[in-house]
Amino acid sequence: MSAIESIPGFSGPTDNGLLRFLTCGSVDDGKSTLIGRLLYDTKAILADTLHAIATTSQRRGMEAVDLSLLTDGLQAEREQGITIDVAYRYFSTGRRKYIIADAPGHEQYTRNMVTAASTANLAIILIDARKGVLTQTRRHSYLAHLLGIPHLVVAVNKMDLVGYDRAIFERIRDEYLGFARQLGIGDVRFIPLSALNGDMLVDRGANLGWYEGPTLIEVLESAPVAHSENDERFRFPVQYVCRPQRAGDPLLHDYRGFMGRVESGSISVGDEVVVLPSERRSRIKGIQIGGRSLTHAVAEQSVTLLLEDEIDISRGDMIVRSGEEESALVTRRFEAMLCWLADSPLDLNRKYLIRQTTREARGLLDGIAYRLDINSLQQLPVGGIGMNDIARVAFKLAQPLVIDRYAENRATGAFIVIDESTNNTVGAGMIL
């Protein structure tokens, strides 16, 4: 058995599928260089792109190609040598495809990291081997845990600058594990590496012979596909009611179908379903995708459902499997962890638009329990919320929403807050 096959909780090497993962950590830990090295070593960089960054590196007087330039795309990022905005990159190996989100490390860009982490299934948390576990390491680990990322990989980078010292790696590992236990983080892996030289990313290199675990790419290739680890309940928010016209007669319609994305679980023709919040029941008569009929639909597929009965269903309604409807809460009030994204603070006396899946409801803040100090993880009393703040709040709504706890369903447990006057997204939250 290979090293990667022996990792508990990770599936075997024959698994394929898309993996969305996040890189985060303190400032100057080498996140952009790590991504650049991954792209370079997996042959995912086009020749003209490589030539462009090589020219830029030479102009700066660097002997080697600065691979961090592949992700630091903004002019301000290149001038300051930091990551400001979230950079997404795409690459593939022989086993799967990847979407990488490079999140900034600065505290004032917390909202950017929250955005990047919301869709990730794995997070790589970089630690500079010279500095060890820092405040920002703890902050990013907490945010990844709060946002429901199930798998963490702690990459102890810049091992070349500490002489590839095993004792330093083990000290950092032990310190991080103590912190992770306090947060309740269960699945975490540790890898010593050098992003600059490429040790333990794609190739093992010759400098870390004492480390017998998998390389970073082996961990990424074997990480479980999203929606594959738990028996999920079926959730189908209706996005659009379609009435296709019959050929030759625009006044007649072939059927009434309900279009949307399967956010979790699966459904088959013949299954009994319940429509929430109306609680009307029917059975699945047909499933269509791109004009083809299916017998079965699974999470992340965008399909059209046909029901046996004529039921009043509109955008924003939630179709669930019969017997699972009690697990979804139909409510006009909920509590959540809210990250405020806007420059202007939360107005305690005005109504905002709450958008959750395909349903919208006007909401009013019903209280702030505390603001979280994401550096010390202390719960602080507070009367207001400003940009990048994370707080536990309650909202009361004018119309009911069909919700799940975020810890149980990241799709139906998440929401955004919209300022109706500007139509800007000003907040993002996780339902508790």
Buried (B, 14 or more C-beta within 10 A) or exposed (E): EEEBBEBEEBBEEEBEBBBBBBBBBBBBBBBBBBBBBBBBBBEBBEEEEBEEBBEBBEEEEEEEBBBBBBBBBEEEBBEEEBBBBBBEBEBEBEBBEBBBBBBBBBBEBBBBBBBBBBBBBBBBBBBBBEEBBBEBBBBBBBBBBBBBBBBBBBBBBBBBEBEBBBEBBBBBBEBBEEBBEEBEBEBBBBBBBBBBBBBBBBEBBEBBEEBEBBBBBBBBBBBBBBBEBEEBBBBBBBBEBEEEEEEEEEEEEEBBBBBBBBBBBBBBBEBEBBBBBBEBBBEBBBBBEEEEEBEEBBBBBEBBBBBEEEBEBEBBBBBBBEEBBEBBBBBEEBBBBBBBBBEEEBEEEEEBBBBBBBBBBBBBBEEBBBBBBBEEEEEEEBEEBBBBBBBBBBBBBEEBBBBBBBEBBBBBBBBBBBBEEEEEBBBBBBBB
